[in-house]
Amino acid sequence: MFFGGLLALIIYGALAFPKFNDYTNQHYNYWDLSVKSSSIEDKFIYIDQMVKSFEGSDLAGTHNAILYKNPSNSFDANFKALVSLRDRLQEIKAMDVSSFEYQTAISQITAQEQGEASDMLSVLQGCWFKQNHPLYWGWIAGTIITVLIIFVIVGGVKLLDI
């Protein structure tokens, strides 16, 4: 039981890395690059690429939940928020850099990048995993890992009794 649980845990973990890498390469890298960018033009380009990456993903209508589906865990609502961020960046590009309006807009974008968007990104990622790799999605992954850890612990206890 110990060795079987340990082997299963190692295999499950090893198979998880390419799946998280797929999501990162297909979608999240654009967000990460937009946060690192110092110009509004570059931020817009990366967010626009992220929007485009999700447009062809067949995630419309999905939720990051099985029960208690609501707008907060809806791909559509969170994707709309991402699109509105891209559109806001487009508006900011046309503003005078020295204006109060521009400075206020930059403050709003910075605040969103520094934490307010984490829930949106989490839902987008959750919907992607639920659709593409459900065994590595949220509570299902947590349950699998917990069961495997229990096997390792119980097997280890039994192994020490021998």
C-alpha positions in Angstrom: 0.0 0.0 0.0 2.8 2.4 0.9 4.8 1.8 -2.3 1.7 1.7 -4.5 0.4 5.0 -3.0 3.8 6.6 -3.3 4.3 5.5 -6.9 0.8 6.7 -7.8 1.4 10.1 -6.1 4.7 10.5 -8.0 3.1 9.6 -11.3 0.1 11.9 -10.7 2.5 14.7 -9.9 4.7 14.1 -12.9 1.7 14.0 -15.2 0.4 17.3 -13.7 3.5 19.4 -14.8 2.8 19.2 -18.6 -0.8 20.1 -18.0 0.0 23.2 -16.0 2.7 24.0 -18.5 0.1 23.8 -21.3 -2.2 26.3 -19.6 0.7 28.6 -18.9 2.0 28.5 -22.4 -1.4 28.8 -24.1 -2.9 31.5 -21.9 -1.3 32.7 -18.6 2.1 33.8 -20.1 0.4 36.7 -21.8 -1.0 38.0 -18.4 2.4 37.6 -16.8 4.1 39.5 -19.6 1.5 42.3 -19.5 2.2 42.8 -15.8 5.9 43.0 -16.4 5.4 45.5 -19.3 5.9 49.1 -18.4 4.1 50.7 -21.4 0.4 50.7 -21.9 1.0 49.7 -25.6 2.8 46.5 -24.5 0.2 45.7 -21.8 -2.5 46.1 -24.4 -0.7 43.8 -26.9 -0.3 41.0 -24.3 -3.8 41.3 -22.9 -5.1 41.2 -26.5 -3.1 38.1 -27.1 -4.6 36.5 -24.0 -8.1 37.4 -25.1 -7.4 35.8 -28.5 -6.0 32.7 -26.9 -9.2 32.1 -25.0 -11.5 33.0 -27.9 -10.8 29.7 -29.6 -10.8 27.6 -26.5 -14.4 26.3 -26.5 -14.9 27.4 -22.9 -18.0 29.5 -23.4 -20.8 28.5 -21.1 -18.5 26.7 -18.6 -18.1 27.4 -14.9 -15.4 26.7 -12.4 -17.9 24.7 -10.4 -20.2 21.7 -10.7 -22.7 22.9 -8.2 -23.6 26.5 -7.3 -22.8 27.9 -10.7 -23.0 31.7 -10.7 -21.6 34.7 -12.6 -18.6 34.9 -10.3 -17.4 31.4 -11.4 -18.6 31.7 -15.0 -16.1 31.7 -17.8 -18.3 34.0 -19.8 -18.5 36.7 -17.1 -14.8 36.5 -16.3 -13.8 36.5 -19.9 -16.0 39.6 -20.3 -14.0 41.2 -17.5 -10.8 40.4 -19.3 -12.1 41.9 -22.6 -13.2 45.0 -20.7 -9.6 45.3 -19.3 -8.2 45.1 -22.9 -10.7 47.7 -24.1 -9.8 50.0 -21.2 -6.1 49.7 -22.2 -7.1 50.6 -25.7 -8.8 53.8 -24.4 -5.8 54.6 -22.2 -3.4 54.4 -25.2 -5.2 57.4 -26.7 -4.9 59.6 -23.6 -2.4 62.4 -23.0 0.3 60.9 -20.8 0.5 64.0 -18.6 -3.2 64.3 -17.9 -4.9 63.5 -14.6 -7.3 61.1 -16.5 -4.3 59.1 -17.7 -2.7 58.9 -14.2 -6.1 57.8 -12.7 -6.5 55.1 -15.4 -2.9 53.9 -14.8 -3.6 53.6 -11.1 -6.8 51.5 -11.8 -4.9 49.2 -14.2 -2.0 48.8 -11.7 -4.4 48.0 -8.8 -6.1 45.4 -11.0 -2.8 43.8 -12.0 -1.6 43.7 -8.4 -4.3 41.4 -7.0 -7.8 42.4 -7.9 -7.6 40.3 -11.1 -6.4 37.1 -9.2 -10.0 35.9 -8.8 -10.7 36.4 -12.6 -7.5 34.5 -13.5 -8.3 31.7 -11.1 -11.8 31.2 -12.7 -10.3 31.3 -16.2 -7.7 28.7 -15.2 -10.3 26.5 -13.4 -12.6 26.5 -16.4 -9.8 25.5 -18.6 -8.7 22.6 -16.4 -12.2 21.5 -15.8 -12.8 21.3 -19.6 -9.4 20.0 -20.7 -7.9 18.0 -17.7 -10.7 17.4 -15.2 -8.5 15.0 -13.0 -6.3 18.0 -12.3 -9.1 20.5 -11.7 -9.6 22.0 -8.2 -11.3 19.8 -5.7 -11.0 16.7 -7.8 -7.2 17.0 -7.8 -7.3 17.8 -4.1 -9.3 14.6 -3.4 -7.0 12.4 -5.5 -3.9 13.8 -3.8 -5.5 13.4 -0.3 -6.5 9.7 -1.0 -3.0 8.9 -2.3 -1.4 10.6 0.8 -3.7 8.5 3.0 -2.6 5.4 1.2 1.1 6.4 1.8 0.5 7.1 5.5 -1.6 4.0 6.2 0.9 1.9 4.2 3.8 3.4 6.0 2.2 2.7 9.4 1.6 -0.9 8.4 5.1 -1.2 7.0 6.6 0.0 10.3 4.5 -2.6 12.2 6.2 -5.5 10.3 
